[in-house]
Amino acid sequence: MNPFDRDRRCIERMAAGDSNALAELYDRYGDFLYSLALRIVGGTSDAEEALQDTWLQAWRSAASYDASRGAVGAWLVTIVRSRALDRLRSLGSRRRAEAAAAHEATLEPAQAGPDPATGHALRALRKDVANAMAALAPQQRAVVELAYFEGLSQTEIAERLESPLGTVKSWTRQALLKLRERVPLEELP
């Protein structure tokens, strides 16, 4: 069974109330999701809280997972991003997120989980995403980072970058198209 089918099967089992399925997904994705939450919120306790909220939401909404909309890994990334941004906003910590983004190069991603194949796939994905981001024009990279890691709206990004809203929308669309070409959804864990 390939990893995508294995993950979808875990979601089906979770929807049926199988806590072992949740444990399997946690083992495969926990470190990766924690790294993302930490990158967004900038503090370990906040990242842990966001991760806990993520797994709770995944457990409660497993039945609503739609495989046609993307891989389980992408679904979990979306949840952790939302929970981390919610936490960031509720704590009034936008300054911490900006500092975390400024110090991105000094952060080490969490170690891969116990499954060597999954760990390798996640490291390869991180490298692919980093390479894809590096290939973007500076303005495109800026709008993606501001939207994704700080949760800014396009209007807020336009204000921050002192650029017209239409230009920001164009940069965003171009960036997303380039990222989609370089990192297809099928490659997400």
C-alpha positions in Angstrom: 0.0 0.0 0.0 1.5 3.4 -1.0 1.8 6.2 1.6 -1.2 8.1 0.2 -3.5 5.1 0.5 -2.2 4.3 3.9 -2.9 7.8 5.1 -6.4 7.8 3.7 -7.0 4.4 5.4 -5.9 6.0 8.7 -8.4 8.8 8.2 -11.2 6.3 7.5 -10.3 4.4 10.7 -10.2 7.6 12.7 -13.6 8.5 11.5 -14.7 5.1 12.8 -13.2 5.9 16.2 -9.9 4.0 15.9 -7.4 5.9 18.1 -4.5 3.7 16.8 -5.0 5.3 13.4 -4.5 8.7 15.0 -1.3 7.4 16.6 0.0 6.2 13.2 -0.6 9.6 11.6 1.0 11.3 14.6 4.1 9.2 14.3 4.3 10.1 10.6 3.5 13.8 10.7 3.9 15.0 14.3 7.5 16.3 13.9 6.8 17.9 10.6 3.6 19.7 11.8 5.4 20.8 15.0 8.1 22.4 12.9 5.6 24.3 10.9 3.7 25.4 14.0 6.9 26.5 15.6 7.9 28.5 12.6 4.6 30.3 12.7 4.2 31.0 16.4 7.8 31.2 17.3 7.6 29.6 20.8 7.7 26.0 21.8 4.7 26.1 24.2 2.5 27.9 21.6 3.6 25.4 18.9 2.7 22.5 21.2 -0.7 24.0 21.9 -1.3 24.5 18.2 -0.2 21.0 17.5 -2.5 19.6 20.1 -5.4 21.6 18.7 -4.5 20.3 15.2 -4.7 16.6 16.3 -8.0 17.3 18.2 -9.5 18.9 15.1 -8.2 16.1 12.8 -9.8 13.5 15.2 -13.1 15.3 15.3 -13.3 16.1 11.6 -11.8 12.9 10.1 -15.2 12.0 8.6 -15.2 15.3 6.7 -11.8 14.7 5.0 -12.2 14.8 1.2 -9.5 12.9 -0.6 -10.3 14.7 -3.9 -9.2 18.0 -2.4 -5.7 16.8 -1.6 -3.4 14.4 0.3 -3.9 13.8 4.1 -0.5 15.5 4.7 -1.7 18.6 3.0 -5.0 18.5 5.0 -3.0 18.3 8.2 -0.7 21.1 7.1 -3.8 23.3 6.5 -5.2 22.5 9.9 -1.9 23.2 11.8 -1.4 26.4 9.9 -4.9 27.6 10.8 -4.5 26.6 14.5 -1.1 28.2 14.7 -2.4 31.4 13.2 -5.4 31.4 15.5 -3.1 31.0 18.4 -0.8 33.8 17.2 -3.8 36.1 16.8 -5.4 35.3 20.1 -2.1 35.9 21.9 -1.5 39.2 20.1 1.9 37.9 19.1 2.4 39.2 15.6 5.7 40.7 16.6 7.0 37.2 17.6 6.0 35.8 14.2 7.9 38.6 12.4 11.0 37.9 14.6 10.7 34.2 13.8 10.5 34.9 10.1 13.5 37.2 10.3 15.5 34.4 12.1 14.3 31.6 9.8 17.8 30.6 8.9 18.7 29.9 12.5 15.8 27.5 13.1 16.4 23.8 12.8 13.5 21.7 11.6 12.4 19.0 14.0 14.0 15.6 13.5 12.0 13.2 11.3 9.8 10.6 12.9 10.7 7.0 13.4 9.7 5.9 9.9 12.9 6.4 7.8 10.9 6.4 4.5 8.6 9.1 5.8 11.4 11.1 7.3 13.3 11.0 4.0 10.1 12.0 2.1 9.6 15.0 4.5 13.2 16.1 4.2 13.0 15.9 0.4 9.7 17.9 0.5 11.3 20.5 2.7 14.2 20.8 0.2 11.8 21.0 -2.8 9.7 23.7 -1.1 12.8 25.7 -0.1 14.2 25.4 -3.7 10.8 26.4 -5.1 10.6 29.4 -2.8 14.2 30.4 -3.6 13.3 30.4 -7.3 10.5 32.9 -6.9 11.1 36.6 -7.5 11.7 38.5 -4.3 8.2 40.2 -4.4 6.5 36.8 -5.0 8.4 35.2 -2.1 7.5 38.1 0.2 3.8 37.9 -0.5 3.8 34.1 0.1 5.7 34.4 3.3 3.5 37.2 4.6 0.3 35.4 3.8 1.3 32.0 4.9 3.5 32.6 8.0 1.9 35.8 9.3 -1.6 35.3 8.1 -1.9 38.7 6.5 -4.6 39.4 4.0 -3.7 40.7 0.5 -4.8 44.2 1.6 -2.5 44.0 4.6 0.3 42.8 2.4 -0.2 45.7 0.0 0.0 48.1 2.9 3.1 46.4 4.4 4.9 46.3 1.0 3.6 49.7 0.0 2.4 48.3 -3.3 -1.0 48.5 -5.1 -3.4 45.7 -4.2 -3.7 44.6 -7.8 0.0 44.2 -8.0 0.1 42.1 -4.8 -2.7 39.9 -6.2 -0.7 39.4 -9.4 2.5 38.5 -7.5 0.5 36.1 -5.3 -1.1 34.3 -8.3 2.2 34.1 -10.2 4.0 32.7 -7.1 1.3 30.1 -6.5 1.4 29.0 -10.1 5.2 28.6 -10.0 5.1 26.8 -6.6 2.4 24.4 -8.0 4.7 23.6 -11.0 7.7 22.9 -8.8 5.9 21.1 -5.9 2.8 19.3 -7.2 0.1 18.4 -4.5 0.8 14.7 -5.2 4.2 15.1 -3.6 2.9 16.5 -0.3 3.2 14.0 2.6 
